[in-house]
Amino acid sequence: MIECRGVSCRYGDTVAVDKLDLKVAQGELCVLLGPNGAGKSTTVKMLAGLIEPAIGTVTIHGVKPCNAKARLGVLPENLGLIDDLTVEEHLWLSAGVYNVPSPEERIEQLLQLLGLSRGRATFARECSHGMRKKTAFAMAVLHNPRVLILDEPFEAIDPVSTRMMMDALTQAAARGTTVFLTSHVLAVVEEIGHRFLLFRNGRIVLDERREMMSRPLAELYFELVEAPVTERLEWLGCDPS
């Protein structure tokens, strides 16, 4: 379980997360949504133990994130890949860190699942952004963590791999894994999420379970978080002559 009590984080004079209180239950798939700069990635970093909150406490299954590394799988904003390692070498590195049982079998399954088999020998520096994102996702789930914390897992991912990742996360949650993720892909997360948090200026403005939602997620997002821009580029596509 994930728990935040009065958590705040600042960057200079900017408040990124403001007095966050949050509990995410075991087996829950919780989605944090908001515009760029709303504080989503900062929240993920605090939950993952990558940064400390200025005030408040974060716990994972009752302990600080830095003491829960074996239970945590993290896909960070910067992905954390090493340029001179191949896709497959990253997975073997992660398997060694976490002492993964039957690593060869799991690695092969993940490479197949995410469409990375043909690119397994590609160095990270030569990978597309989508390949890098899928490699980082594979590293996050490889050791079967009890809590997954994922920052924009579906960004730049092809449709087939997106479906595979959606199914994997849904099944993991059904088996008791707690999943907390951020995303801008409303249609994808609306399909798999159990609970949706709308975030604006470092604060939760809506906390709603899927079965209690009276309107589509996009409608709530545009009403409560950020309204669609009305500006139009009337000149784009016009004959310059």
N, C-alpha and C positions, 0 to 999 in steps of 0.2 A: 504494500500500500504506500501511496505517496501522500505526504502531508506538509503543507506550508502554513505557518502561523505568523501573521503580521510581517510578511517578508517584503522588504524594499531594497532597491538597488539604484545607485546613482552613477552617472558619468559626469564628473564635474558638477555643474549646476543643473544638469538635466536628470530628471527622475525617470528612469527607464521602467521600473516596476514599483508600484505604490501600494504598500500595506496589503499584500496578497494573502488571503486566507483560502485554503483549498485542501480538499481531501479527495483522493481518487482511490476507489476500492479495488481489491483484488479482482482480476478478470474483467475490469472495465476498460473500454476503449474510448478514451477521452480526447477530443480534438480542440485545440486552441486556434482561433481564427482572429485575424486582425490585419490592418494595413502595415506596410513597411514602416518600421520605426515605432510600432506600438509597444514593443517590449517582449515579443514572443521568443526571440532567440536568447535574450537575456534570461528569461524564465527557464528555458531549456538548460542553459549553462548552469544555473543555480541548482536545478533538480539533478543534473548529472554530476555535480560536485566540481565543475570546471572553474567556477568562481564562487566566492562567498557573498551572501547577502550583507548589505550594510547593517541592517537590523532584521530581527526575526529569525526563525529557525526552519530548516528544511530537513525532513527525515524520510528515509526509504525503509519500510518495514521496521520502523522504530529507531533506526540509527542514522547518523549523518551520511550523506552520499559517499564521502571519501572512505567510509568504512563498509560500504555496501557494494564495492566494485564487482565482486563475483556474481552478485544478483542483478547487476545492471548491464543492459545493452544500450549503447548510445550511438546515434548518428548525428554528429555535430554539424554546425553550420559550415565549417571549413573542411569537413570530411576527414581530415587528419591522415591523409595518405602520404606515402614516402615516394618521391619521384622515381627513385632507382630500384623500386621493387615492382614485380609484375603483379597482375591481378591475383593469380593463384598464390604467389608468395605472401601477399597480404593475408590471405586466409590461413595459410600455414603458420604465419607469425601469430595471428590471433588464437589459433588452436593451441599453440604452445604456451601462450600467456595464461590461458584459462584451463589448460590441461583437459581439452575436449576429448571425450571418449569417441572411438571410431572416427577419427578426424578425416581420413581419406574418403569414407562413405559420405559424411556430411558435406565435405567440400565439393565432391562431385555432384551431389544433389543440388546444392546451391548454384553451382556454375550452370547446370542444366536449367534449373528453374528460372534463373534471371537472364538466360540467353548470353552467358559469358564464356561458354566453352570454347568458342573459336578465338576469343580474345584473351584466353587465360595467360598466355605468355607475353602479353603487351605490357610494357612499362607504364606506370601510372602517368608519367609525364606525357605519354603519347596517347592516352585514352581521351575519348570524348567526355564531356561533362556527364552525360548519362551513364557511361560505363563507370566513371569514378563514383557516381552516386550509388549505383547498384553494388559496386565493390564494398563501399562503406556500409551499406545495408546488410550485405552478407556477413561482414565482420561483426555487426551488432547482434545478429541473431544466432550466430554459429554456436555459441556456448549455452544456448537455451536459457537465457536469463529469465528471472521472475518478473522483471520490470524492463520495459522497452521505452526509451525516450528518444524520439525521432524528430529532427528538425527538417521540415519540407522533404519527406521521403519520396514524394511523387513528382517533384520538379524535374523536368527534362527526361522523364522516363517514357519509353515507348509503350503503346497501348497493351501489348501482350504482357510485358513485364509488369506493368501497372496492375493488370488483373491478377497475375500470380502473387504479387506482393499484397494486394488486397485480401486475397483468399488466405494467404499465410498468416496475416495479422488477425483476421477474423477467427481462424481456427485456433491460433495461439491464445486469444482472449477467451474463447470458449473453454479452453483447457486450464484457465486460471492465470494466465500471464496478464499483468497490468500494462496497458499500452497508452502512452501519452505522446501525442504528436501535434505538430503545427502544420498548416497547409494553406495554400491559396486556391487549391483545386476543389471548389465547393461541391461539384457534382460527384467527385470520387468519395470525399469524406462523408457526405450526406448519406451515401449508401452503406458505409461500414461503421460509422460512429455510433456509440451508445449515448454519448453525452457531448454537448457542444458548449464551449465557452467563447463568447465574443469579447474581444479585448480592445480597449481604446485608451490611449494615453496611460498605459501601465496598469489599468484597472479592468476588472471584469464588469461588463455592462449587461450581460445575459448569461445565465447558467441554466441550460435546459436539456432534459433528456429527450431522446428522439420521439418516444411514444407520447410525450406531453406537448410537442410542438404543434401549434395551431396553423402555422403557415410554413411554406418552403424556406429552407435555410437562406437562400439568396435574398428573399424579401426581408427577412429579419436583419441580415447583414447590411443591406443598403439603407435600411431605416435607422439602425442603432449604431452602426460603426462608421460608415462613410457613404454618403450619397453619390450616385453616379455623376460624373462630370457632364455638364450640359454644353460645354464648348465644342464646336464642330469645325473641322478644317474644310471650309467650303471651297478653298482653292485646290485641294488635293484631287488630282485626277482630271482637272479641267484643262482644256486646250490652251496652252500658253499664248497662242497667237490670237 
